[in-house]
Amino acid sequence: MDKFAWQDAVAFVAGLAALLAPELWTDGHGEQPLMVLGALLALAGLYALLRAPGPSAWTATAFALLIFVSPWAFGFTSYDAAAWTAWIAGGVATIVGLWGATQARGTATT
């Protein structure tokens, strides 16, 4: 795909939101999983935006899914700001990532 993929921008922004959330609005709850997984998602989105060799759309989608399940996996569901940040950022990036990855797969086979 030679054109700009808005799905990559969504992955980058969602990763940045998860990365910065503990400092901005979650009072440090869920800090480590949100920051680590957010950084990984933001990097995967950035690589895709720059069209650099690196993670595929499926990799970014996997990081987004990990962000989505992190409140349950790391036990911060009772901290609303952190949990909702993970669910929204991870959920949106997962849905958009799945859509973009299947579109990329469809164009590769035609």
Jmol script that loads the backbone (N, CA, C; Angstrom):
load data "model"
ATOM      1  N   MET A   1       0.839  -1.181   0.000  1.00  0.00           N
ATOM      2  CA  MET A   1       0.000   0.000   0.000  1.00  0.00           C
ATOM      3  C   MET A   1       0.882   1.241   0.000  1.00  0.00           C
ATOM      4  N   ASP A   2       0.772   2.043  -1.031  1.00  0.00           N
ATOM      5  CA  ASP A   2       1.597   3.231  -1.135  1.00  0.00           C
ATOM      6  C   ASP A   2       0.984   4.438  -0.446  1.00  0.00           C
ATOM      7  N   LYS A   3      -0.296   4.414  -0.223  1.00  0.00           N
ATOM      8  CA  LYS A   3      -0.934   5.584   0.375  1.00  0.00           C
ATOM      9  C   LYS A   3      -0.851   5.536   1.895  1.00  0.00           C
ATOM     10  N   PHE A   4      -1.122   6.683   2.497  1.00  0.00           N
ATOM     11  CA  PHE A   4      -1.127   6.826   3.949  1.00  0.00           C
ATOM     12  C   PHE A   4      -2.263   6.005   4.534  1.00  0.00           C
ATOM     13  N   ALA A   5      -1.955   5.186   5.499  1.00  0.00           N
ATOM     14  CA  ALA A   5      -2.979   4.365   6.155  1.00  0.00           C
ATOM     15  C   ALA A   5      -3.362   5.026   7.474  1.00  0.00           C
ATOM     16  N   TRP A   6      -4.589   5.491   7.552  1.00  0.00           N
ATOM     17  CA  TRP A   6      -5.034   6.161   8.771  1.00  0.00           C
ATOM     18  C   TRP A   6      -5.052   5.210   9.956  1.00  0.00           C
ATOM     19  N   GLN A   7      -5.121   3.904   9.690  1.00  0.00           N
ATOM     20  CA  GLN A   7      -5.093   2.921  10.771  1.00  0.00           C
ATOM     21  C   GLN A   7      -3.773   2.987  11.537  1.00  0.00           C
ATOM     22  N   ASP A   8      -2.693   3.265  10.846  1.00  0.00           N
ATOM     23  CA  ASP A   8      -1.389   3.388  11.493  1.00  0.00           C
ATOM     24  C   ASP A   8      -1.358   4.598  12.422  1.00  0.00           C
ATOM     25  N   ALA A   9      -1.983   5.689  11.982  1.00  0.00           N
ATOM     26  CA  ALA A   9      -2.051   6.886  12.816  1.00  0.00           C
ATOM     27  C   ALA A   9      -2.882   6.624  14.071  1.00  0.00           C
ATOM     28  N   VAL A  10      -3.964   5.865  13.935  1.00  0.00           N
ATOM     29  CA  VAL A  10      -4.793   5.525  15.093  1.00  0.00           C
ATOM     30  C   VAL A  10      -3.987   4.693  16.083  1.00  0.00           C
ATOM     31  N   ALA A  11      -3.220   3.726  15.594  1.00  0.00           N
ATOM     32  CA  ALA A  11      -2.386   2.902  16.472  1.00  0.00           C
ATOM     33  C   ALA A  11      -1.358   3.769  17.200  1.00  0.00           C
ATOM     34  N   PHE A  12      -0.748   4.697  16.494  1.00  0.00           N
ATOM     35  CA  PHE A  12       0.249   5.585  17.101  1.00  0.00           C
ATOM     36  C   PHE A  12      -0.380   6.452  18.191  1.00  0.00           C
ATOM     37  N   VAL A  13      -1.509   7.074  17.900  1.00  0.00           N
ATOM     38  CA  VAL A  13      -2.172   7.960  18.861  1.00  0.00           C
ATOM     39  C   VAL A  13      -2.689   7.171  20.062  1.00  0.00           C
ATOM     40  N   ALA A  14      -3.259   5.993  19.827  1.00  0.00           N
ATOM     41  CA  ALA A  14      -3.741   5.165  20.937  1.00  0.00           C
ATOM     42  C   ALA A  14      -2.582   4.727  21.824  1.00  0.00           C
ATOM     43  N   GLY A  15      -1.457   4.396  21.212  1.00  0.00           N
ATOM     44  CA  GLY A  15      -0.272   4.043  21.991  1.00  0.00           C
ATOM     45  C   GLY A  15       0.231   5.209  22.822  1.00  0.00           C
ATOM     46  N   LEU A  16       0.237   6.404  22.233  1.00  0.00           N
ATOM     47  CA  LEU A  16       0.642   7.586  22.988  1.00  0.00           C
ATOM     48  C   LEU A  16      -0.315   7.868  24.145  1.00  0.00           C
ATOM     49  N   ALA A  17      -1.608   7.688  23.913  1.00  0.00           N
ATOM     50  CA  ALA A  17      -2.588   7.915  24.977  1.00  0.00           C
ATOM     51  C   ALA A  17      -2.348   6.960  26.145  1.00  0.00           C
ATOM     52  N   ALA A  18      -2.102   5.691  25.837  1.00  0.00           N
ATOM     53  CA  ALA A  18      -1.834   4.717  26.899  1.00  0.00           C
ATOM     54  C   ALA A  18      -0.503   5.017  27.586  1.00  0.00           C
ATOM     55  N   LEU A  19       0.485   5.413  26.823  1.00  0.00           N
ATOM     56  CA  LEU A  19       1.804   5.720  27.369  1.00  0.00           C
ATOM     57  C   LEU A  19       1.757   6.911  28.326  1.00  0.00           C
ATOM     58  N   LEU A  20       1.032   7.946  27.956  1.00  0.00           N
ATOM     59  CA  LEU A  20       1.003   9.176  28.743  1.00  0.00           C
ATOM     60  C   LEU A  20      -0.078   9.195  29.823  1.00  0.00           C
ATOM     61  N   ALA A  21      -1.021   8.283  29.764  1.00  0.00           N
ATOM     62  CA  ALA A  21      -2.147   8.279  30.711  1.00  0.00           C
ATOM     63  C   ALA A  21      -1.730   8.273  32.180  1.00  0.00           C
ATOM     64  N   PRO A  22      -0.777   7.440  32.602  1.00  0.00           N
ATOM     65  CA  PRO A  22      -0.424   7.438  34.026  1.00  0.00           C
ATOM     66  C   PRO A  22       0.092   8.784  34.517  1.00  0.00           C
ATOM     67  N   GLU A  23       0.721   9.552  33.653  1.00  0.00           N
ATOM     68  CA  GLU A  23       1.234  10.859  34.048  1.00  0.00           C
ATOM     69  C   GLU A  23       0.165  11.940  34.003  1.00  0.00           C
ATOM     70  N   LEU A  24      -0.829  11.769  33.141  1.00  0.00           N
ATOM     71  CA  LEU A  24      -1.782  12.846  32.913  1.00  0.00           C
ATOM     72  C   LEU A  24      -3.092  12.712  33.690  1.00  0.00           C
ATOM     73  N   TRP A  25      -3.692  11.489  33.710  1.00  0.00           N
ATOM     74  CA  TRP A  25      -5.023  11.433  34.308  1.00  0.00           C
ATOM     75  C   TRP A  25      -5.347  10.172  35.101  1.00  0.00           C
ATOM     76  N   THR A  26      -4.439   9.247  35.256  1.00  0.00           N
ATOM     77  CA  THR A  26      -4.795   8.033  35.991  1.00  0.00           C
ATOM     78  C   THR A  26      -4.157   7.950  37.369  1.00  0.00           C
ATOM     79  N   ASP A  27      -3.516   8.991  37.826  1.00  0.00           N
ATOM     80  CA  ASP A  27      -2.877   9.023  39.153  1.00  0.00           C
ATOM     81  C   ASP A  27      -1.911   7.868  39.370  1.00  0.00           C
ATOM     82  N   GLY A  28      -1.285   7.400  38.304  1.00  0.00           N
ATOM     83  CA  GLY A  28      -0.272   6.358  38.426  1.00  0.00           C
ATOM     84  C   GLY A  28      -0.801   4.939  38.494  1.00  0.00           C
ATOM     85  N   HIS A  29      -2.118   4.751  38.507  1.00  0.00           N
ATOM     86  CA  HIS A  29      -2.668   3.394  38.552  1.00  0.00           C
ATOM     87  C   HIS A  29      -2.500   2.728  37.194  1.00  0.00           C
ATOM     88  N   GLY A  30      -2.072   1.473  37.205  1.00  0.00           N
ATOM     89  CA  GLY A  30      -1.821   0.754  35.964  1.00  0.00           C
ATOM     90  C   GLY A  30      -0.639   1.303  35.199  1.00  0.00           C
ATOM     91  N   GLU A  31       0.265   1.947  35.925  1.00  0.00           N
ATOM     92  CA  GLU A  31       1.359   2.670  35.294  1.00  0.00           C
ATOM     93  C   GLU A  31       2.239   1.785  34.414  1.00  0.00           C
ATOM     94  N   GLN A  32       2.758   0.701  34.956  1.00  0.00           N
ATOM     95  CA  GLN A  32       3.711  -0.104  34.194  1.00  0.00           C
ATOM     96  C   GLN A  32       3.095  -0.745  32.953  1.00  0.00           C
ATOM     97  N   PRO A  33       1.968  -1.447  33.064  1.00  0.00           N
ATOM     98  CA  PRO A  33       1.441  -2.052  31.831  1.00  0.00           C
ATOM     99  C   PRO A  33       1.015  -1.018  30.792  1.00  0.00           C
ATOM    100  N   LEU A  34       0.399   0.078  31.224  1.00  0.00           N
ATOM    101  CA  LEU A  34      -0.024   1.083  30.256  1.00  0.00           C
ATOM    102  C   LEU A  34       1.167   1.737  29.577  1.00  0.00           C
ATOM    103  N   MET A  35       2.201   2.041  30.341  1.00  0.00           N
ATOM    104  CA  MET A  35       3.356   2.712  29.748  1.00  0.00           C
ATOM    105  C   MET A  35       4.141   1.786  28.819  1.00  0.00           C
ATOM    106  N   VAL A  36       4.374   0.558  29.246  1.00  0.00           N
ATOM    107  CA  VAL A  36       5.152  -0.370  28.421  1.00  0.00           C
ATOM    108  C   VAL A  36       4.393  -0.754  27.163  1.00  0.00           C
ATOM    109  N   LEU A  37       3.137  -1.188  27.322  1.00  0.00           N
ATOM    110  CA  LEU A  37       2.356  -1.599  26.155  1.00  0.00           C
ATOM    111  C   LEU A  37       2.019  -0.405  25.266  1.00  0.00           C
ATOM    112  N   GLY A  38       1.787   0.761  25.881  1.00  0.00           N
ATOM    113  CA  GLY A  38       1.541   1.962  25.085  1.00  0.00           C
ATOM    114  C   GLY A  38       2.749   2.342  24.250  1.00  0.00           C
ATOM    115  N   ALA A  39       3.932   2.242  24.839  1.00  0.00           N
ATOM    116  CA  ALA A  39       5.158   2.549  24.086  1.00  0.00           C
ATOM    117  C   ALA A  39       5.339   1.570  22.928  1.00  0.00           C
ATOM    118  N   LEU A  40       5.071   0.294  23.170  1.00  0.00           N
ATOM    119  CA  LEU A  40       5.207  -0.703  22.104  1.00  0.00           C
ATOM    120  C   LEU A  40       4.210  -0.444  20.975  1.00  0.00           C
ATOM    121  N   LEU A  41       2.962  -0.112  21.345  1.00  0.00           N
ATOM    122  CA  LEU A  41       1.956   0.183  20.321  1.00  0.00           C
ATOM    123  C   LEU A  41       2.313   1.452  19.559  1.00  0.00           C
ATOM    124  N   ALA A  42       2.751   2.483  20.265  1.00  0.00           N
ATOM    125  CA  ALA A  42       3.132   3.731  19.601  1.00  0.00           C
ATOM    126  C   ALA A  42       4.306   3.502  18.646  1.00  0.00           C
ATOM    127  N   LEU A  43       5.282   2.719  19.055  1.00  0.00           N
ATOM    128  CA  LEU A  43       6.422   2.423  18.171  1.00  0.00           C
ATOM    129  C   LEU A  43       5.990   1.626  16.944  1.00  0.00           C
ATOM    130  N   ALA A  44       5.123   0.648  17.148  1.00  0.00           N
ATOM    131  CA  ALA A  44       4.639  -0.141  16.010  1.00  0.00           C
ATOM    132  C   ALA A  44       3.866   0.754  15.043  1.00  0.00           C
ATOM    133  N   GLY A  45       3.045   1.661  15.585  1.00  0.00           N
ATOM    134  CA  GLY A  45       2.318   2.596  14.732  1.00  0.00           C
ATOM    135  C   GLY A  45       3.243   3.556  14.015  1.00  0.00           C
ATOM    136  N   LEU A  46       4.272   4.020  14.703  1.00  0.00           N
ATOM    137  CA  LEU A  46       5.238   4.927  14.088  1.00  0.00           C
ATOM    138  C   LEU A  46       6.018   4.243  12.969  1.00  0.00           C
ATOM    139  N   TYR A  47       6.450   3.011  13.215  1.00  0.00           N
ATOM    140  CA  TYR A  47       7.137   2.260  12.154  1.00  0.00           C
ATOM    141  C   TYR A  47       6.243   2.129  10.930  1.00  0.00           C
ATOM    142  N   ALA A  48       4.961   1.833  11.175  1.00  0.00           N
ATOM    143  CA  ALA A  48       4.040   1.686  10.055  1.00  0.00           C
ATOM    144  C   ALA A  48       3.824   3.016   9.333  1.00  0.00           C
ATOM    145  N   LEU A  49       3.707   4.115  10.098  1.00  0.00           N
ATOM    146  CA  LEU A  49       3.535   5.435   9.477  1.00  0.00           C
ATOM    147  C   LEU A  49       4.727   5.815   8.611  1.00  0.00           C
ATOM    148  N   LEU A  50       5.916   5.475   9.081  1.00  0.00           N
ATOM    149  CA  LEU A  50       7.141   5.809   8.339  1.00  0.00           C
ATOM    150  C   LEU A  50       7.463   4.795   7.247  1.00  0.00           C
ATOM    151  N   ARG A  51       6.653   3.752   7.177  1.00  0.00           N
ATOM    152  CA  ARG A  51       6.871   2.659   6.214  1.00  0.00           C
ATOM    153  C   ARG A  51       8.248   2.032   6.375  1.00  0.00           C
ATOM    154  N   ALA A  52       8.731   2.015   7.609  1.00  0.00           N
ATOM    155  CA  ALA A  52      10.024   1.407   7.904  1.00  0.00           C
ATOM    156  C   ALA A  52       9.832  -0.098   8.058  1.00  0.00           C
ATOM    157  N   PRO A  53      10.857  -0.870   7.736  1.00  0.00           N
ATOM    158  CA  PRO A  53      10.741  -2.300   7.980  1.00  0.00           C
ATOM    159  C   PRO A  53      10.656  -2.539   9.483  1.00  0.00           C
ATOM    160  N   GLY A  54       9.748  -3.343   9.870  1.00  0.00           N
ATOM    161  CA  GLY A  54       9.563  -3.593  11.295  1.00  0.00           C
ATOM    162  C   GLY A  54       8.273  -4.344  11.527  1.00  0.00           C
ATOM    163  N   PRO A  55       7.607  -4.011  12.617  1.00  0.00           N
ATOM    164  CA  PRO A  55       6.402  -4.758  12.974  1.00  0.00           C
ATOM    165  C   PRO A  55       5.315  -4.623  11.914  1.00  0.00           C
ATOM    166  N   SER A  56       4.560  -5.689  11.756  1.00  0.00           N
ATOM    167  CA  SER A  56       3.449  -5.672  10.813  1.00  0.00           C
ATOM    168  C   SER A  56       2.209  -5.100  11.487  1.00  0.00           C
ATOM    169  N   ALA A  57       1.158  -4.963  10.717  1.00  0.00           N
ATOM    170  CA  ALA A  57      -0.114  -4.498  11.273  1.00  0.00           C
ATOM    171  C   ALA A  57      -0.623  -5.478  12.324  1.00  0.00           C
ATOM    172  N   TRP A  58      -0.317  -6.752  12.149  1.00  0.00           N
ATOM    173  CA  TRP A  58      -0.747  -7.748  13.129  1.00  0.00           C
ATOM    174  C   TRP A  58      -0.021  -7.560  14.458  1.00  0.00           C
ATOM    175  N   THR A  59       1.217  -7.114  14.427  1.00  0.00           N
ATOM    176  CA  THR A  59       1.967  -6.865  15.657  1.00  0.00           C
ATOM    177  C   THR A  59       1.350  -5.714  16.436  1.00  0.00           C
ATOM    178  N   ALA A  60       1.038  -4.635  15.746  1.00  0.00           N
ATOM    179  CA  ALA A  60       0.392  -3.498  16.405  1.00  0.00           C
ATOM    180  C   ALA A  60      -0.960  -3.904  16.970  1.00  0.00           C
ATOM    181  N   THR A  61      -1.685  -4.718  16.244  1.00  0.00           N
ATOM    182  CA  THR A  61      -2.985  -5.190  16.721  1.00  0.00           C
ATOM    183  C   THR A  61      -2.821  -6.055  17.965  1.00  0.00           C
ATOM    184  N   ALA A  62      -1.792  -6.859  18.009  1.00  0.00           N
ATOM    185  CA  ALA A  62      -1.544  -7.685  19.196  1.00  0.00           C
ATOM    186  C   ALA A  62      -1.225  -6.812  20.407  1.00  0.00           C
ATOM    187  N   PHE A  63      -0.418  -5.775  20.230  1.00  0.00           N
ATOM    188  CA  PHE A  63      -0.132  -4.854  21.339  1.00  0.00           C
ATOM    189  C   PHE A  63      -1.406  -4.156  21.801  1.00  0.00           C
ATOM    190  N   ALA A  64      -2.254  -3.759  20.854  1.00  0.00           N
ATOM    191  CA  ALA A  64      -3.513  -3.100  21.200  1.00  0.00           C
ATOM    192  C   ALA A  64      -4.412  -4.044  21.998  1.00  0.00           C
ATOM    193  N   LEU A  65      -4.472  -5.291  21.593  1.00  0.00           N
ATOM    194  CA  LEU A  65      -5.282  -6.271  22.327  1.00  0.00           C
ATOM    195  C   LEU A  65      -4.734  -6.488  23.732  1.00  0.00           C
ATOM    196  N   LEU A  66      -3.419  -6.502  23.865  1.00  0.00           N
ATOM    197  CA  LEU A  66      -2.811  -6.630  25.197  1.00  0.00           C
ATOM    198  C   LEU A  66      -3.147  -5.434  26.084  1.00  0.00           C
ATOM    199  N   ILE A  67      -3.188  -4.246  25.507  1.00  0.00           N
ATOM    200  CA  ILE A  67      -3.601  -3.072  26.276  1.00  0.00           C
ATOM    201  C   ILE A  67      -5.045  -3.245  26.730  1.00  0.00           C
ATOM    202  N   PHE A  68      -5.902  -3.720  25.841  1.00  0.00           N
ATOM    203  CA  PHE A  68      -7.319  -3.899  26.175  1.00  0.00           C
ATOM    204  C   PHE A  68      -7.521  -4.859  27.344  1.00  0.00           C
ATOM    205  N   VAL A  69      -6.778  -5.955  27.384  1.00  0.00           N
ATOM    206  CA  VAL A  69      -6.962  -6.942  28.467  1.00  0.00           C
ATOM    207  C   VAL A  69      -6.122  -6.638  29.700  1.00  0.00           C
ATOM    208  N   SER A  70      -5.252  -5.642  29.634  1.00  0.00           N
ATOM    209  CA  SER A  70      -4.360  -5.363  30.755  1.00  0.00           C
ATOM    210  C   SER A  70      -5.059  -5.013  32.069  1.00  0.00           C
ATOM    211  N   PRO A  71      -6.217  -4.336  32.098  1.00  0.00           N
ATOM    212  CA  PRO A  71      -6.845  -4.089  33.396  1.00  0.00           C
ATOM    213  C   PRO A  71      -7.200  -5.381  34.139  1.00  0.00           C
ATOM    214  N   TRP A  72      -7.621  -6.396  33.424  1.00  0.00           N
ATOM    215  CA  TRP A  72      -7.921  -7.681  34.059  1.00  0.00           C
ATOM    216  C   TRP A  72      -6.636  -8.432  34.391  1.00  0.00           C
ATOM    217  N   ALA A  73      -5.695  -8.410  33.467  1.00  0.00           N
ATOM    218  CA  ALA A  73      -4.456  -9.170  33.666  1.00  0.00           C
ATOM    219  C   ALA A  73      -3.604  -8.599  34.795  1.00  0.00           C
ATOM    220  N   PHE A  74      -3.612  -7.278  34.961  1.00  0.00           N
ATOM    221  CA  PHE A  74      -2.763  -6.649  35.964  1.00  0.00           C
ATOM    222  C   PHE A  74      -3.537  -6.093  37.143  1.00  0.00           C
ATOM    223  N   GLY A  75      -4.836  -6.338  37.187  1.00  0.00           N
ATOM    224  CA  GLY A  75      -5.645  -6.032  38.358  1.00  0.00           C
ATOM    225  C   GLY A  75      -5.878  -4.564  38.650  1.00  0.00           C
ATOM    226  N   PHE A  76      -6.092  -3.750  37.628  1.00  0.00           N
ATOM    227  CA  PHE A  76      -6.425  -2.359  37.917  1.00  0.00           C
ATOM    228  C   PHE A  76      -7.806  -1.981  37.383  1.00  0.00           C
ATOM    229  N   THR A  77      -8.732  -2.944  37.366  1.00  0.00           N
ATOM    230  CA  THR A  77     -10.096  -2.664  36.912  1.00  0.00           C
ATOM    231  C   THR A  77     -10.843  -1.739  37.863  1.00  0.00           C
ATOM    232  N   SER A  78     -10.460  -1.692  39.115  1.00  0.00           N
ATOM    233  CA  SER A  78     -11.159  -0.832  40.074  1.00  0.00           C
ATOM    234  C   SER A  78     -10.725   0.627  39.982  1.00  0.00           C
ATOM    235  N   TYR A  79      -9.696   0.922  39.221  1.00  0.00           N
ATOM    236  CA  TYR A  79      -9.244   2.296  39.011  1.00  0.00           C
ATOM    237  C   TYR A  79      -9.794   2.765  37.662  1.00  0.00           C
ATOM    238  N   ASP A  80     -10.915   3.466  37.742  1.00  0.00           N
ATOM    239  CA  ASP A  80     -11.685   3.787  36.542  1.00  0.00           C
ATOM    240  C   ASP A  80     -10.888   4.462  35.437  1.00  0.00           C
ATOM    241  N   ALA A  81     -10.131   5.478  35.759  1.00  0.00           N
ATOM    242  CA  ALA A  81      -9.419   6.225  34.715  1.00  0.00           C
ATOM    243  C   ALA A  81      -8.420   5.334  33.977  1.00  0.00           C
ATOM    244  N   ALA A  82      -7.670   4.545  34.710  1.00  0.00           N
ATOM    245  CA  ALA A  82      -6.678   3.662  34.082  1.00  0.00           C
ATOM    246  C   ALA A  82      -7.361   2.559  33.279  1.00  0.00           C
ATOM    247  N   ALA A  83      -8.390   1.959  33.862  1.00  0.00           N
ATOM    248  CA  ALA A  83      -9.079   0.861  33.178  1.00  0.00           C
ATOM    249  C   ALA A  83      -9.768   1.345  31.910  1.00  0.00           C
ATOM    250  N   TRP A  84     -10.487   2.459  31.989  1.00  0.00           N
ATOM    251  CA  TRP A  84     -11.186   2.962  30.807  1.00  0.00           C
ATOM    252  C   TRP A  84     -10.205   3.432  29.735  1.00  0.00           C
ATOM    253  N   THR A  85      -9.088   3.965  30.142  1.00  0.00           N
ATOM    254  CA  THR A  85      -8.065   4.339  29.161  1.00  0.00           C
ATOM    255  C   THR A  85      -7.601   3.102  28.400  1.00  0.00           C
ATOM    256  N   ALA A  86      -7.321   2.034  29.130  1.00  0.00           N
ATOM    257  CA  ALA A  86      -6.870   0.793  28.492  1.00  0.00           C
ATOM    258  C   ALA A  86      -7.957   0.210  27.593  1.00  0.00           C
ATOM    259  N   TRP A  87      -9.188   0.201  28.070  1.00  0.00           N
ATOM    260  CA  TRP A  87     -10.280  -0.378  27.275  1.00  0.00           C
ATOM    261  C   TRP A  87     -10.560   0.426  26.021  1.00  0.00           C
ATOM    262  N   ILE A  88     -10.565   1.747  26.134  1.00  0.00           N
ATOM    263  CA  ILE A  88     -10.872   2.572  24.959  1.00  0.00           C
ATOM    264  C   ILE A  88      -9.707   2.574  23.972  1.00  0.00           C
ATOM    265  N   ALA A  89      -8.507   2.886  24.460  1.00  0.00           N
ATOM    266  CA  ALA A  89      -7.347   2.934  23.557  1.00  0.00           C
ATOM    267  C   ALA A  89      -7.081   1.561  22.943  1.00  0.00           C
ATOM    268  N   GLY A  90      -7.098   0.530  23.782  1.00  0.00           N
ATOM    269  CA  GLY A  90      -6.846  -0.817  23.274  1.00  0.00           C
ATOM    270  C   GLY A  90      -7.944  -1.318  22.366  1.00  0.00           C
ATOM    271  N   GLY A  91      -9.191  -1.049  22.730  1.00  0.00           N
ATOM    272  CA  GLY A  91     -10.322  -1.516  21.919  1.00  0.00           C
ATOM    273  C   GLY A  91     -10.368  -0.853  20.557  1.00  0.00           C
ATOM    274  N   VAL A  92     -10.230   0.467  20.532  1.00  0.00           N
ATOM    275  CA  VAL A  92     -10.257   1.183  19.255  1.00  0.00           C
ATOM    276  C   VAL A  92      -9.092   0.746  18.372  1.00  0.00           C
ATOM    277  N   ALA A  93      -7.897   0.676  18.947  1.00  0.00           N
ATOM    278  CA  ALA A  93      -6.728   0.277  18.158  1.00  0.00           C
ATOM    279  C   ALA A  93      -6.825  -1.169  17.688  1.00  0.00           C
ATOM    280  N   THR A  94      -7.424  -2.037  18.490  1.00  0.00           N
ATOM    281  CA  THR A  94      -7.600  -3.432  18.067  1.00  0.00           C
ATOM    282  C   THR A  94      -8.562  -3.523  16.886  1.00  0.00           C
ATOM    283  N   ILE A  95      -9.703  -2.855  16.991  1.00  0.00           N
ATOM    284  CA  ILE A  95     -10.695  -2.904  15.907  1.00  0.00           C
ATOM    285  C   ILE A  95     -10.125  -2.315  14.621  1.00  0.00           C
ATOM    286  N   VAL A  96      -9.503  -1.153  14.734  1.00  0.00           N
ATOM    287  CA  VAL A  96      -8.921  -0.502  13.556  1.00  0.00           C
ATOM    288  C   VAL A  96      -7.754  -1.332  13.013  1.00  0.00           C
ATOM    289  N   GLY A  97      -6.965  -1.911  13.907  1.00  0.00           N
ATOM    290  CA  GLY A  97      -5.847  -2.746  13.470  1.00  0.00           C
ATOM    291  C   GLY A  97      -6.297  -3.989  12.732  1.00  0.00           C
ATOM    292  N   LEU A  98      -7.344  -4.635  13.235  1.00  0.00           N
ATOM    293  CA  LEU A  98      -7.887  -5.803  12.533  1.00  0.00           C
ATOM    294  C   LEU A  98      -8.405  -5.416  11.159  1.00  0.00           C
ATOM    295  N   TRP A  99      -9.085  -4.298  11.099  1.00  0.00           N
ATOM    296  CA  TRP A  99      -9.599  -3.819   9.824  1.00  0.00           C
ATOM    297  C   TRP A  99      -8.451  -3.534   8.854  1.00  0.00           C
ATOM    298  N   GLY A 100      -7.433  -2.812   9.314  1.00  0.00           N
ATOM    299  CA  GLY A 100      -6.299  -2.488   8.458  1.00  0.00           C
ATOM    300  C   GLY A 100      -5.506  -3.711   8.047  1.00  0.00           C
ATOM    301  N   ALA A 101      -5.315  -4.652   8.961  1.00  0.00           N
ATOM    302  CA  ALA A 101      -4.548  -5.858   8.639  1.00  0.00           C
ATOM    303  C   ALA A 101      -5.275  -6.720   7.616  1.00  0.00           C
ATOM    304  N   THR A 102      -6.593  -6.804   7.736  1.00  0.00           N
ATOM    305  CA  THR A 102      -7.343  -7.608   6.752  1.00  0.00           C
ATOM    306  C   THR A 102      -7.391  -6.901   5.411  1.00  0.00           C
ATOM    307  N   GLN A 103      -7.439  -5.560   5.409  1.00  0.00           N
ATOM    308  CA  GLN A 103      -7.387  -4.832   4.141  1.00  0.00           C
ATOM    309  C   GLN A 103      -6.033  -5.017   3.459  1.00  0.00           C
ATOM    310  N   ALA A 104      -4.969  -4.948   4.247  1.00  0.00           N
ATOM    311  CA  ALA A 104      -3.619  -5.132   3.693  1.00  0.00           C
ATOM    312  C   ALA A 104      -3.477  -6.541   3.129  1.00  0.00           C
ATOM    313  N   ARG A 105      -4.043  -7.500   3.818  1.00  0.00           N
ATOM    314  CA  ARG A 105      -3.990  -8.889   3.345  1.00  0.00           C
ATOM    315  C   ARG A 105      -4.776  -9.041   2.058  1.00  0.00           C
ATOM    316  N   GLY A 106      -5.927  -8.365   1.979  1.00  0.00           N
ATOM    317  CA  GLY A 106      -6.757  -8.435   0.780  1.00  0.00           C
ATOM    318  C   GLY A 106      -6.091  -7.806  -0.429  1.00  0.00           C
ATOM    319  N   THR A 107      -5.377  -6.699  -0.235  1.00  0.00           N
ATOM    320  CA  THR A 107      -4.701  -6.061  -1.358  1.00  0.00           C
ATOM    321  C   THR A 107      -3.455  -6.820  -1.769  1.00  0.00           C
ATOM    322  N   ALA A 108      -2.867  -7.574  -0.845  1.00  0.00           N
ATOM    323  CA  ALA A 108      -1.666  -8.348  -1.175  1.00  0.00           C
ATOM    324  C   ALA A 108      -2.005  -9.550  -2.029  1.00  0.00           C
ATOM    325  N   THR A 109      -3.236 -10.062  -1.905  1.00  0.00           N
ATOM    326  CA  THR A 109      -3.605 -11.258  -2.662  1.00  0.00           C
ATOM    327  C   THR A 109      -4.193 -10.927  -4.011  1.00  0.00           C
ATOM    328  N   THR A 110      -4.520  -9.636  -4.256  1.00  0.00           N
ATOM    329  CA  THR A 110      -5.105  -9.285  -5.551  1.00  0.00           C
ATOM    330  C   THR A 110      -4.085  -8.754  -6.506  1.00  0.00           C
TER     331      THR A 110
END
end "model"
wireframe off; spacefill off
backbone 0.3
color backbone group
